[in-house]
């Protein structure tokens, strides 16, 4: 259900950027979603179709790019991609790790049709 709030924020952001760019219809949005985020593409798409109706973003196509998880071991500084659920460092077996990528959710770009 949190996808509704996430999608509402996304719509507000896209409309604000479109207004700042001089207006026009939003045709495409490019989203970056980390594998660790709990955002479900299909749910975002469903809510987008509903809440964008009647706005400059109605009918815009959402493009999802999933980012793999990358961790950094704080003990040996190894950057690695965990295998499955095991987040331990494959080099030293350390459990003190930091997420380098894979937890993001952001609007990377949007396309506008400036024909009014």
C-alpha positions, 0 to 999 in steps of 0.5 A: 500500500505504500506504493500509493504514497510513493506514486503520489510523491512521484506525480507531484515531483514530475508535475513540478519539474514539468511546470519549471520547464515551461509546461507541456505533457509528460510523456515518459518517466524514467525511474531507478529502483534498487533491488532492496527497495520494497517498491513493486513496479506493477503497483506503482504502474497501477496507482500511476494510471489512476492518480495521473488521470486528468493531469499533464502526466496522464498516459505517460509511460513509466520506465523502470530500471532495477539496480542490483545490490552492492555492499561494502565490507567495513572490515576489509573494504571489499565491494561485492554483490551479495549472493541471495539472502547472505549479506556477509562479506565473501572475502572475510565473512564480516557482517559489518557492511554498508549498502553502496547501491540497491536501496534507491528509488528516484526519478532519473529523467522525464520527457515532455511533449511541449506541444500545447 
